[in-house]
Amino acid sequence: MDDREKKRTIILENAVKVFSQEGFEGTDVEEIARLSNVGKGTVYRYFGNKEQLFMESFLYTVKTFRDEMENVLKSDLPLGDKVEKLLEQSINRLKEKEQLLRLYTLDMAKVARIMGKKGPLISAKKFSRMEILIDFIRNEQKKGNVVDTISAESIASMILGSTQQVMGLYYIGYIKDFSEVSKRIREIVHFVKKVIIKEEV
C-alpha cells in the first residue's frame, strides 16, 4: 500500500468513526480532516464532497464486513463453528457500525442519489457478501455437508435477508433494544443451521 492509499484509508476510517457517532447531517468534514492529520482540502481532493465521502465510508464498511466473512469461511474451522463465528462477528459489527448502517437503511433516497452519480457501487460483485456466501454454500453442498434440496441462493437469502429485516425493524423503532436484535438474529441463524447442515457433520 503506497502513501496515497494509506492516507485515503486513514481518512475513510476516521470518516466511518465520525459518521457513526454524529450522523450525516451532524458530521463536519473538518473534524474528519483533523483526526486524519490532513487539511480539509485534502479530504475533498480524495473524495470530492461530503456525500461521496459518506458513500465511500459505507462501501469501506461493507468491504470490511465482506473480508471478515471471507476469512472465516476460508478457515479450517468445522462448518458448525464457522456459522457460529460468522454469527458473533455479524452481531458485533452491526452494533459497532449501528449509526452508519442506520443512516444507509433509513435514507435510501439520498444514497440512491449519490449512487446515481457514480453508478451502482453497492451491487458490485467485489462488495457482495451474498455472492461469497452463495459460493461457500455451493461448495459445502458438493462436499455433502449441506442439504442440496434447497438452493444455495435461497439459503444465503434466508440468512442475510432475515438479518437485514431484523435490523430494519430496529432502525425504525419497532424493536427497541439491540439485545432483542441479537436474540432474533441468533434464533434465525440457529434455525437455518439446523435445517441446512446435515446431521453427520
C-alpha positions as CSV (number, residue, x, y, z in Angstrom):
1,M,0.0,0.0,0.0
2,D,1.6,3.3,-1.1
3,D,1.4,6.5,0.9
4,R,-1.6,7.9,-1.1
5,E,-3.6,4.7,-0.4
6,K,-2.6,4.7,3.3
7,K,-3.7,8.3,3.6
8,R,-7.0,7.5,1.8
9,T,-7.6,4.6,4.2
10,I,-6.9,6.7,7.3
11,I,-9.4,9.3,6.1
12,L,-12.0,6.6,5.5
13,E,-11.5,5.0,8.9
14,N,-12.0,8.4,10.6
15,A,-14.9,9.2,8.4
16,V,-16.6,5.9,9.4
17,K,-16.0,6.8,13.1
18,V,-17.4,10.4,12.8
19,F,-20.4,9.5,10.6
20,S,-21.2,6.6,13.0
21,Q,-21.1,9.0,16.0
22,E,-22.6,12.2,14.6
23,G,-24.8,11.1,11.7
24,F,-24.6,12.5,8.2
25,E,-26.0,16.0,8.9
26,G,-24.0,16.3,12.1
27,T,-20.7,15.3,10.6
28,D,-18.2,18.1,10.0
29,V,-15.6,17.2,7.4
30,E,-13.2,19.5,9.2
31,E,-13.3,17.0,12.2
32,I,-12.5,14.1,9.9
33,A,-9.6,16.1,8.4
34,R,-8.3,16.9,11.9
35,L,-8.5,13.3,13.1
36,S,-6.7,12.3,9.9
37,N,-3.9,14.9,10.3
38,V,-4.7,16.4,6.9
39,G,-6.3,19.6,5.6
40,K,-10.0,19.8,4.7
41,G,-8.9,20.4,1.1
42,T,-7.1,17.1,1.1
43,V,-10.2,15.2,2.1
44,Y,-12.1,16.8,-0.8
45,R,-9.3,16.1,-3.2
46,Y,-9.7,12.4,-2.4
47,F,-13.5,12.2,-2.2
48,G,-14.9,15.2,-3.9
49,N,-17.7,16.1,-1.4
50,K,-19.3,15.1,1.8
51,E,-21.9,12.9,0.1
52,Q,-19.3,11.0,-1.7
53,L,-17.2,10.6,1.4
54,F,-20.3,9.2,3.2
55,M,-20.9,6.7,0.3
56,E,-17.3,5.6,0.3
57,S,-17.4,5.2,4.1
58,F,-20.3,2.9,3.8
59,L,-18.7,0.9,1.0
60,Y,-15.5,0.7,3.1
61,T,-17.6,-0.7,6.0
62,V,-19.3,-3.3,3.7
63,K,-15.9,-4.3,2.3
64,T,-14.6,-4.8,5.8
65,F,-17.6,-7.0,6.7
66,R,-17.1,-9.0,3.5
67,D,-13.3,-9.5,4.1
68,E,-14.0,-10.7,7.7
69,M,-16.7,-13.1,6.4
70,E,-14.3,-14.4,3.7
71,N,-11.6,-15.1,6.3
72,V,-13.9,-17.1,8.5
73,L,-15.3,-19.1,5.5
74,K,-11.8,-19.9,4.3
75,S,-10.6,-21.0,7.8
76,D,-10.1,-24.6,9.0
77,L,-13.0,-24.4,11.5
78,P,-15.7,-27.1,11.3
79,L,-18.8,-26.0,9.4
80,G,-20.9,-25.5,12.5
81,D,-18.2,-23.4,14.2
82,K,-17.9,-21.3,11.1
83,V,-21.6,-20.5,11.3
84,E,-21.2,-19.6,15.0
85,K,-18.2,-17.4,14.3
86,L,-20.0,-15.6,11.5
87,L,-22.9,-15.0,13.8
88,E,-20.9,-13.5,16.6
89,Q,-18.9,-11.4,14.0
90,S,-22.0,-10.0,12.4
91,I,-23.7,-9.1,15.6
92,N,-20.6,-7.3,16.9
93,R,-20.0,-5.4,13.7
94,L,-23.7,-4.4,13.3
95,K,-23.5,-2.9,16.8
96,E,-20.2,-1.1,16.2
97,K,-21.4,0.5,12.9
98,E,-25.0,0.9,14.0
99,Q,-25.4,4.6,13.2
100,L,-23.7,4.4,9.8
101,L,-25.8,1.4,8.8
102,R,-28.9,3.1,10.2
103,L,-28.2,6.1,8.0
104,Y,-27.9,3.9,4.9
105,T,-31.1,1.9,5.7
106,L,-33.3,4.9,6.6
107,D,-32.0,7.4,3.9
108,M,-32.2,5.3,0.8
109,A,-33.2,8.3,-1.4
110,K,-30.0,10.2,-0.5
111,V,-27.9,7.1,-1.0
112,A,-29.6,6.3,-4.3
113,R,-28.9,9.9,-5.4
114,I,-25.2,9.6,-4.6
115,M,-25.0,6.1,-6.2
116,G,-26.7,7.5,-9.3
117,K,-23.8,9.9,-9.8
118,K,-21.2,7.1,-9.6
119,G,-23.1,4.0,-10.8
120,P,-24.4,1.0,-8.8
121,L,-21.5,0.6,-6.5
122,I,-23.3,-1.3,-3.8
123,S,-24.3,-4.1,-6.2
124,A,-20.7,-4.5,-7.4
125,K,-19.7,-8.1,-7.0
126,K,-16.5,-7.2,-5.2
127,F,-18.5,-5.8,-2.3
128,S,-21.2,-8.6,-2.2
129,R,-21.4,-10.8,0.9
130,M,-24.2,-12.6,-0.8
131,E,-22.0,-13.9,-3.7
132,I,-19.4,-15.1,-1.2
133,L,-22.0,-16.9,0.9
134,I,-23.6,-18.5,-2.1
135,D,-20.3,-19.8,-3.4
136,F,-19.4,-21.2,0.1
137,I,-22.8,-22.9,0.4
138,R,-22.5,-24.5,-3.0
139,N,-19.1,-25.9,-2.1
140,E,-20.4,-27.3,1.1
141,Q,-23.3,-28.9,-0.8
142,K,-20.8,-30.5,-3.2
143,K,-19.0,-31.9,-0.2
144,G,-22.2,-33.3,1.2
145,N,-22.1,-31.2,4.3
146,V,-25.2,-29.0,3.5
147,V,-28.5,-30.2,2.2
148,D,-28.9,-29.8,-1.6
149,T,-32.7,-29.8,-1.7
150,I,-32.6,-26.1,-1.1
151,S,-30.6,-23.9,-3.5
152,A,-27.6,-22.1,-2.3
153,E,-29.2,-18.8,-3.4
154,S,-32.2,-19.4,-1.2
155,I,-30.2,-20.4,1.8
156,A,-28.0,-17.3,1.5
157,S,-31.1,-15.1,1.1
158,M,-32.7,-16.6,4.2
159,I,-29.6,-15.8,6.3
160,L,-28.8,-12.3,5.0
161,G,-32.3,-11.3,4.2
162,S,-33.6,-12.2,7.6
163,T,-30.8,-10.4,9.4
164,Q,-31.4,-7.3,7.3
165,Q,-35.1,-7.4,8.1
166,V,-34.4,-7.6,11.8
167,M,-32.0,-4.6,11.6
168,G,-34.6,-2.7,9.6
169,L,-37.2,-3.2,12.4
170,Y,-34.7,-2.0,14.9
171,Y,-33.8,1.1,12.9
172,I,-37.4,2.2,12.5
173,G,-38.0,1.7,16.3
174,Y,-40.2,-1.4,16.1
175,I,-37.5,-3.3,18.1
176,K,-36.4,-1.1,21.0
177,D,-33.3,-2.7,22.2
178,F,-30.2,-4.2,20.5
179,S,-30.3,-7.2,22.8
180,E,-33.5,-8.2,21.1
181,V,-31.9,-7.8,17.7
182,S,-29.1,-10.1,18.9
183,K,-31.6,-12.6,20.2
184,R,-33.6,-12.7,17.0
185,I,-30.6,-13.0,14.7
186,R,-29.3,-15.9,16.8
187,E,-32.6,-17.6,16.6
188,I,-32.8,-17.2,12.8
189,V,-29.2,-18.4,12.3
190,H,-29.6,-21.4,14.6
191,F,-32.8,-22.4,12.9
192,V,-31.2,-22.2,9.4
193,K,-28.2,-24.1,10.7
194,K,-30.4,-27.0,11.9
195,V,-32.2,-27.0,8.6
196,I,-29.3,-26.9,6.2
197,I,-26.4,-28.7,8.0
198,K,-26.5,-32.5,7.7
199,E,-26.6,-34.3,11.0
200,E,-23.4,-36.2,10.4
201,V,-21.3,-33.0,10.1
